[in-house]
Amino acid sequence: MSPPRVVIVGAGFAGYQTARTLSRLARGAAEIVLINPTDYFLYVPLLPEVAAGVLEPRRVTVALPDTLPGVRLVLGEVNAVDLNARRVRYVDPEGNPGELDYNRLVLAAGSVNKLLPIPGATEHAHGFRGLPEALFLRDHVTRQIELADATDDLVDRAARCTFVVVGAGYTGTEVAAHGVLYTDELARRHPRLDGERPRWLLLDIAQRVLPELDPRMSETADRVLRGRGVDVRMGTSVTEVRKDGVVLTDGQTVPTRSLIWCVGVRPDPIVADLGLKTVKGRLLVDEYLTVPGHPDVFACGDAAAVPDSTRPGEFTPMTAQHAVRHGKLVAYNIAASYGQGTRRPYRHRELGFAVDLGGKDAAANPFDVNLSGPAAKLVTRGYHLLSMPGNRVRVAVDWLLDAVLPRQGVQLGLLPAHAVPLDNDAPELVRTAR
C-alpha cells in the first residue's frame, strides 16, 4: 500500500514550516509534495535591504531542495483545486498542465499586492511583494538618480529625484527608511546633483506610522524618518497616479516618476476560486486550522482566517510570526489525523516586533521591552538571523561589508517594468508578456 500523500500549496513562511516540520514527523511514512512557483523560500522581511543594495538577492532566498529533505518539490502555479475529487491542478514554468491527487491538502498560497480603485495605480505604481519587484525597484531608483544627473531640465531633475511611498506599515516604512539612505549615497556620487538631495514622501491614511504596532515604535520610526528628511504625511494618500506624477488627497500634485505601492496585501486569488467561506478574502478555518466540512483540507498563513484566541471574534494578523506558527501546527495536526499524537488548537503569545530602519537605527519591543537605536538594531538583526532557515552567514557577511564599504550603485538591467506589474497573482515570478 502506498503511503498517504500530503500536498502543500505554497512555500512561504507557513507552507515552508509545514513541509519542514511534517518531514521530521513523518520520517518517510508519508509522501510530502510541495507545489511552488520557485525553487526557493523567500525571506520577505529583508526585501527592503535588497532594494537598497545592502543585501545581494540570493541572500534572501533559501533553496527548497537543500533544506527540505524528504519533500518532493513540484514547480508550478496552482490554478484549480477539486475538493470532491481530492485533486490539485497546476501549470509548470513552461506552461505544461499537471495534476496531483492528495490525501491531505495544505493551502498556504500566501498573499499578493493589495489593489485599490485608484486611477492609474495598476499602470504606473511599483509593487513590493516579491524578489523581482525588489530587483526592479533597485534598478529603477538607481536609474532615476542617474537620469536626473544627466538632464539639464531642472523640473525633470526634481521629479526624478522624488520618490513617493504609499503605505506606512512594515514594508512602506522600511522601504522609505532604507531608500532615503540609498539615494543620498547615490546623489553624492553625482556632482551635478550636489546640493539637491533626493526627496522621499511617505503617505498613509492612518494617523501614525506603523499603525498596527505599539505607539512607542511608531514614534521611533517617525523620528528617524523625519530626521533623514523624509516627508511623512499621515492622513494623506493618492487619488490619481500618472506617468509623471501623483495627485494627493489634499489636492496637491507631486511630480515624480516613482510611486512605490506598499498599501498591504490580499490573499492569493486561488482562495476565492474554491467557493468556500472566506473572511476578507481569507479562507475560514477552525482553531485546528482545518476547513469546516473538509477535514482533509488545512489552511494557514496569509491565506487563512485563523481564530485569534487572545481576541475573541477576531482573526490572527497576516504576519510572518503567525504564519510560521500556523505551519508548524498544521504539520502536527496532520500527523495527529494519522494517529501520531493528538491535534492541538492554535494558541499564541506575542513575542514582540522588530522594524529595521536602515543605518544604525531600528525599533523593537521584544517581550514588550521598548528599544530603539543600536540596541534595537542588534535585536532586529539577531531576530532575522535566527528566523532564517539558511544563508545566515552570507547575510551577516553582507551586513558587515555594507558597514565598511560603499554600496555598488549600478543597474543590472534585468527586468523591464512590464515584467513586474502591480496586478500580479504571482509576484515571485517575472511576467514575460506585456
Secondary structure, 3 states (H helix, E strand, C coil): CCCCEEEEECCCHHHHHHHHHHHHHHCCCCEEEEEECCCEEECHHHHHHHHCCCCCHHHHEEEHHHHCCCEEEEECEEEEEECCCCEEEEECCCCCEEEEECCEEEECCCEEECCCCCCCHHHHCECCCCHHHHHHHHHHHHHHHHHHHHCCCHHHHHHHCEEEEECCCHHHHHHHHHHHHHHHHHHHCCHHHCCCCCEEEEEECCCCCCCCCCHHHHHHHHHHHHHCCCEEEECECEEEEECCEEEECCCCEEECCEEEECCCEEECCCCHHHCCCEECCEEECCCCCEECCEEEEEECHHHEECECCCCCCCECCCCHHHHHHHHHHHHHHHHHHCCCCCCCCCCCCCCCCEEECCCCCEEECHHHCCEEHHHHHHHHHHHHHHHCCCCHHHHHHHHHHHHHCCCCCCCCCCCCHHHCCCCCCCCCCCCCCC
